[in-house]
Amino acid sequence: MTITRKAVAIGLLATLIQGLMLIAFAWPAVNVAPRDLPVAVAGPQSAAVAQKLDGDAFAVTTLPDANAARAALLDREIYGAIITGEGAPKVLVASAAAPVVAQQLGQVAQQLSGVPAATVEDVVATSPDDPRGAGFGAMVLPLVMSGIAAAVLLTLLVPAPGLRLLGAATFGVVGGLVSTLIFHTWLGILPGNYLLLASIVGLATFAVAATIIGLAAAIGTPGIGIGALTMLLIGNPFSAATSAPELLPQPWGELGQLLPPGAAATLLRSVAYFDGAGAMGPLAVLLAWAGAGIALVGVGMVRGRRVDPVASVDQIPVAA
């Protein structure tokens, strides 16, 4: 391939990536809607209210009373509950789980009650410094991109795959402490235990970096692109950091929870606001990706393949 054709091909490839990025980030945003969103109804009129809720939009559970609904919210079993039997229906929400869902449930309660402003009780509220969750949603992309950048730099500049993992682990520990210091202490995006939140951030960024490093070690340079595009074009826009998995087009919302960005967002919410309720699933996902990255590095080393995007100096033949 001539230099001219190569330049044109790269330009076309960049155009394709641009289009994919536009679709990946814009399509979920314009298709946010409830899809089997777990909610509950409680009280003497719960059956009648449940019939009025859209069966495709909501997965409705009937509970005996408001106390049971609050317990389900704290356990992250539901996103909200409609309480009947005390005049106009009242809605319980947990905006810390998803501020967008809390707003939508408030609108549903207003429609059911027929009054201009339905009574809404926020059982688990977001941080007062980030009431709409905008800061939390904006926090995920920098964590993903920094993990990708660390993996690319380590793969290009460090010749030994094992040492690349050491660099990724260093980045995870120190980066987790620094990032959490910013969003937890300075910006006040998330409450909770600093070291525990830092551990989650460190594990998430290490999982991203280790996966890309492992793919590069196992299959070569294409592994960098495959890993980076997976995390950036699928993992980030479908992480549900700004909404909830049940609000995204399916099965992409569920798939997003199986990737590090989505798992990290869910785990941070569970630990910061819900005393760890619902944390085991996303924690297992992050550990699985981190373990897979380490295993892929091992595969590359066992095969005896030194797959580096840039050849080291001692590999370049020297003319006699």
C-alpha positions as CSV (number, residue, x, y, z in Angstrom):
1,M,0.0,0.0,0.0
2,T,1.4,3.4,-1.0
3,I,1.6,6.3,1.5
4,T,-1.3,8.1,-0.3
5,R,-3.6,5.1,0.0
6,K,-2.5,4.5,3.5
7,A,-3.4,8.1,4.5
8,V,-6.8,7.8,2.8
9,A,-7.5,4.4,4.5
10,I,-6.6,5.9,7.9
11,G,-8.9,8.8,7.2
12,L,-11.8,6.5,6.3
13,L,-11.1,4.4,9.4
14,A,-11.2,7.5,11.6
15,T,-14.5,8.4,10.0
16,L,-15.9,5.0,10.9
17,I,-14.8,5.4,14.5
18,Q,-16.3,8.9,14.6
19,G,-19.7,7.5,13.4
20,L,-19.6,4.6,15.9
21,M,-18.8,7.0,18.8
22,L,-21.7,9.2,17.8
23,I,-24.0,6.3,17.7
24,A,-22.7,4.8,21.0
25,F,-23.0,8.0,23.0
26,A,-26.1,9.6,21.4
27,W,-28.3,6.6,20.8
28,P,-28.7,5.6,24.4
29,A,-29.3,9.2,25.5
30,V,-32.3,9.7,23.1
31,N,-33.8,6.3,24.0
32,V,-33.9,6.6,27.8
33,A,-37.2,5.1,29.0
34,P,-38.4,2.6,31.6
35,R,-38.0,-1.1,30.6
36,D,-39.2,-3.5,33.3
37,L,-38.1,-1.0,35.9
38,P,-38.5,-2.7,39.4
39,V,-41.0,-0.7,41.4
40,A,-43.5,-1.6,44.2
41,V,-47.0,-0.7,45.2
42,A,-48.2,-1.0,48.8
43,G,-51.4,-0.4,50.7
44,P,-55.1,-1.3,50.4
45,Q,-55.4,0.0,46.8
46,S,-52.1,-1.5,45.5
47,A,-53.9,-3.9,43.1
48,A,-55.8,-1.0,41.4
49,V,-52.6,1.1,41.1
50,A,-50.6,-1.8,39.7
51,Q,-53.1,-2.2,36.9
52,K,-52.7,1.4,35.9
53,L,-48.9,1.1,35.6
54,D,-47.5,0.2,32.1
55,G,-46.6,-3.5,32.2
56,D,-43.8,-3.0,29.7
57,A,-42.3,-0.1,31.5
58,F,-42.5,-1.4,35.1
59,A,-41.9,-4.7,36.8
60,V,-44.4,-4.3,39.7
61,T,-44.1,-6.0,43.1
62,T,-46.9,-5.8,45.7
63,L,-45.7,-5.1,49.3
64,P,-47.8,-4.9,52.4
65,D,-47.0,-1.4,53.6
66,A,-44.6,1.6,53.4
67,N,-42.1,0.1,55.8
68,A,-41.6,-3.0,53.6
69,A,-41.2,-0.6,50.6
70,R,-38.5,1.4,52.4
71,A,-36.7,-1.8,53.3
72,A,-36.8,-2.9,49.6
73,L,-35.4,0.5,48.5
74,L,-32.5,0.2,51.0
75,D,-31.8,-3.3,49.7
76,R,-31.7,-2.0,46.1
77,E,-34.5,-4.4,45.1
78,I,-36.7,-1.6,43.7
79,Y,-36.2,1.9,42.5
80,G,-39.3,3.3,44.0
81,A,-42.7,2.5,45.5
82,I,-46.2,4.0,45.3
83,I,-48.0,4.0,48.7
84,T,-51.8,4.0,48.7
85,G,-54.4,4.2,51.5
86,E,-53.7,7.6,52.9
87,G,-55.5,9.9,50.4
88,A,-53.6,10.6,47.2
89,P,-50.9,8.1,46.4
90,K,-47.5,8.9,47.8
91,V,-44.2,7.8,46.1
92,L,-41.0,6.7,47.8
93,V,-37.8,7.0,45.8
94,A,-34.1,6.6,46.2
95,S,-32.5,9.3,44.1
96,A,-29.1,7.9,45.1
97,A,-29.8,4.8,43.0
98,A,-30.7,6.9,39.9
99,P,-31.9,10.6,40.0
100,V,-33.5,10.3,36.6
101,V,-35.7,7.4,37.8
102,A,-36.7,9.3,40.9
103,Q,-37.9,12.2,38.8
104,Q,-39.9,9.9,36.5
105,L,-41.6,8.2,39.4
106,G,-42.5,11.5,40.8
107,Q,-44.3,12.3,37.5
108,V,-46.0,8.9,37.6
109,A,-47.3,9.6,41.1
110,Q,-48.6,13.0,40.0
111,Q,-50.5,11.4,37.1
112,L,-52.0,8.8,39.4
113,S,-53.0,11.3,42.1
114,G,-54.4,13.9,39.8
115,V,-52.9,16.7,41.9
116,P,-50.3,19.3,40.7
117,A,-47.6,18.2,43.1
118,A,-47.7,14.6,44.4
119,T,-46.0,13.8,47.7
120,V,-42.6,12.4,47.2
121,E,-40.3,11.0,49.9
122,D,-36.6,10.6,49.0
123,V,-35.6,7.6,51.2
124,V,-32.0,7.6,50.1
125,A,-31.0,11.0,48.6
126,T,-27.9,11.8,46.5
127,S,-25.1,14.0,47.9
128,P,-26.3,17.6,48.5
129,D,-23.2,18.7,46.4
130,D,-24.5,16.6,43.5
131,P,-28.3,16.5,43.8
132,R,-28.9,15.6,40.1
133,G,-26.1,13.1,39.8
134,A,-24.5,15.1,37.1
135,G,-21.1,15.0,38.7
136,F,-21.3,11.2,39.2
137,G,-22.2,10.7,35.6
138,A,-19.4,12.9,34.4
139,M,-16.9,11.0,36.6
140,V,-17.0,7.7,34.8
141,L,-15.6,8.7,31.4
142,P,-12.3,10.2,32.8
143,L,-11.8,7.0,34.8
144,V,-12.3,4.9,31.7
145,M,-10.1,7.1,29.5
146,S,-7.3,7.2,32.1
147,G,-7.3,3.4,32.3
148,I,-7.1,3.2,28.5
149,A,-4.3,5.8,28.4
150,A,-2.3,4.0,31.1
151,A,-2.6,0.6,29.3
152,V,-1.5,2.1,25.9
153,L,1.5,3.9,27.5
154,L,2.6,0.8,29.4
155,T,2.2,-1.4,26.4
156,L,4.2,0.9,24.1
157,L,6.9,1.9,26.5
158,V,7.5,-1.1,28.9
159,P,8.8,-4.2,27.1
160,A,8.0,-6.9,29.7
161,P,4.3,-7.8,30.1
162,G,4.7,-8.6,33.8
163,L,6.1,-5.1,34.4
164,R,3.2,-3.6,32.5
165,L,0.9,-5.2,35.1
166,L,3.0,-3.8,37.8
167,G,2.6,-0.3,36.3
168,A,-1.1,-0.9,36.0
169,A,-1.3,-1.9,39.6
170,T,0.6,1.2,40.7
171,F,-1.7,3.3,38.6
172,G,-4.8,1.6,40.2
173,V,-3.6,2.2,43.7
174,V,-2.3,5.7,43.4
175,G,-4.8,6.8,40.8
176,G,-7.7,5.5,43.0
177,L,-6.4,7.5,46.0
178,V,-6.0,10.7,44.0
179,S,-9.2,10.4,42.0
180,T,-11.2,9.7,45.2
181,L,-9.6,12.6,47.0
182,I,-10.9,14.8,44.2
183,F,-14.5,13.6,43.9
184,H,-15.0,12.6,47.5
185,T,-13.3,15.3,49.5
186,W,-13.2,18.3,47.2
187,L,-16.2,18.0,44.9
188,G,-18.4,16.0,47.4
189,I,-19.9,13.8,44.6
190,L,-20.0,10.7,46.8
191,P,-20.2,10.2,50.6
192,G,-18.9,7.2,52.4
193,N,-15.6,5.7,53.5
194,Y,-12.7,7.3,51.5
195,L,-10.4,4.2,51.4
196,L,-13.3,1.9,50.4
197,L,-14.3,4.2,47.6
198,A,-10.7,4.6,46.5
199,S,-10.3,0.8,46.5
200,I,-13.3,0.5,44.1
201,V,-11.9,3.2,41.8
202,G,-8.5,1.6,41.8
203,L,-9.9,-1.9,41.0
204,A,-12.1,-0.5,38.2
205,T,-9.2,1.4,36.5
206,F,-6.9,-1.5,37.0
207,A,-9.5,-3.8,35.4
208,V,-9.7,-1.5,32.3
209,A,-5.9,-1.2,32.0
210,A,-5.1,-4.9,32.7
211,T,-7.7,-6.1,30.1
212,I,-6.1,-4.0,27.4
213,I,-2.5,-5.0,28.4
214,G,-3.6,-8.6,28.5
215,L,-5.2,-8.4,25.0
216,A,-2.0,-6.8,23.6
217,A,0.2,-9.5,25.2
218,A,-2.0,-12.3,23.9
219,I,-2.9,-11.2,20.3
220,G,-0.6,-8.2,19.7
221,T,-1.2,-4.7,18.6
222,P,-4.9,-5.2,17.6
223,G,-5.6,-6.1,21.2
224,I,-5.1,-2.4,22.2
225,G,-7.8,-1.3,19.8
226,I,-10.2,-4.0,20.7
227,G,-9.9,-3.4,24.4
228,A,-10.0,0.4,24.1
229,L,-13.0,0.5,21.8
230,T,-14.9,-2.0,24.0
231,M,-14.4,0.1,27.1
232,L,-15.0,3.4,25.4
233,L,-17.8,2.6,22.9
234,I,-19.7,0.0,24.8
235,G,-18.6,0.2,28.4
236,N,-19.0,3.9,29.0
237,P,-22.2,4.9,27.2
238,F,-24.0,1.8,28.5
239,S,-22.6,2.1,32.1
240,A,-25.9,3.7,33.2
241,A,-23.9,6.2,35.3
242,T,-26.3,9.0,34.4
243,S,-29.5,6.8,34.4
244,A,-30.2,3.2,35.3
245,P,-29.7,-0.1,33.4
246,E,-33.4,-0.5,33.0
247,L,-33.7,2.8,31.2
248,L,-31.4,1.9,28.4
249,P,-32.2,-0.1,25.3
250,Q,-31.9,-3.8,25.9
251,P,-29.9,-5.9,26.0
252,W,-27.3,-3.1,26.0
253,G,-28.3,-1.9,29.5
254,E,-27.6,-5.4,30.9
255,L,-24.5,-5.8,28.9
256,G,-23.1,-2.5,30.2
257,Q,-23.3,-3.9,33.8
258,L,-21.0,-6.7,32.7
259,L,-18.2,-4.3,31.7
260,P,-16.0,-2.4,34.2
261,P,-17.5,1.1,33.7
262,G,-21.1,-0.1,34.5
263,A,-20.0,-2.4,37.3
264,A,-17.9,0.4,38.9
265,A,-20.8,2.9,38.8
266,T,-23.2,0.4,40.4
267,L,-20.7,-0.7,43.0
268,L,-19.8,2.9,44.0
269,R,-23.5,3.7,44.4
270,S,-24.1,0.6,46.5
271,V,-21.2,1.3,48.8
272,A,-21.6,5.0,49.1
273,Y,-25.4,5.1,49.7
274,F,-26.8,1.6,50.5
275,D,-24.3,0.0,52.9
276,G,-23.1,-2.4,50.3
277,A,-26.5,-3.7,49.2
278,G,-26.3,-5.2,45.7
279,A,-22.5,-4.9,45.7
280,M,-21.5,-8.5,45.2
281,G,-22.5,-8.7,41.5
282,P,-20.6,-5.7,40.3
283,L,-17.6,-6.5,42.5
284,A,-17.5,-10.0,40.9
285,V,-17.5,-8.4,37.4
286,L,-14.6,-6.1,38.2
287,L,-12.6,-8.9,39.7
288,A,-13.4,-11.1,36.7
289,W,-12.1,-8.5,34.3
290,A,-9.0,-7.9,36.3
291,G,-8.3,-11.6,36.5
292,A,-8.9,-12.0,32.8
293,G,-6.4,-9.3,32.0
294,I,-3.8,-11.0,34.3
295,A,-4.6,-14.4,32.7
296,L,-4.2,-13.0,29.2
297,V,-0.7,-11.7,30.1
298,G,0.1,-15.1,31.3
299,V,-1.1,-16.7,28.1
300,G,1.2,-14.4,26.1
301,M,4.2,-15.1,28.3
302,V,3.6,-18.9,28.3
303,R,3.4,-19.0,24.5
304,G,6.7,-17.3,24.4
305,R,5.4,-14.6,22.2
306,R,6.9,-11.2,22.7
307,V,4.1,-9.1,21.1
308,D,5.0,-5.4,21.3
309,P,3.5,-2.6,19.2
310,V,7.0,-1.0,19.1
311,A,10.1,-3.2,18.7
312,S,12.7,-2.7,21.4
313,V,16.1,-1.4,20.5
314,D,17.8,-4.8,21.0
315,Q,15.4,-6.3,18.4
316,I,16.5,-4.0,15.6
317,P,19.1,-5.7,13.4
318,V,22.4,-3.9,13.1
319,A,24.2,-4.0,9.8
320,A,27.8,-5.4,10.1
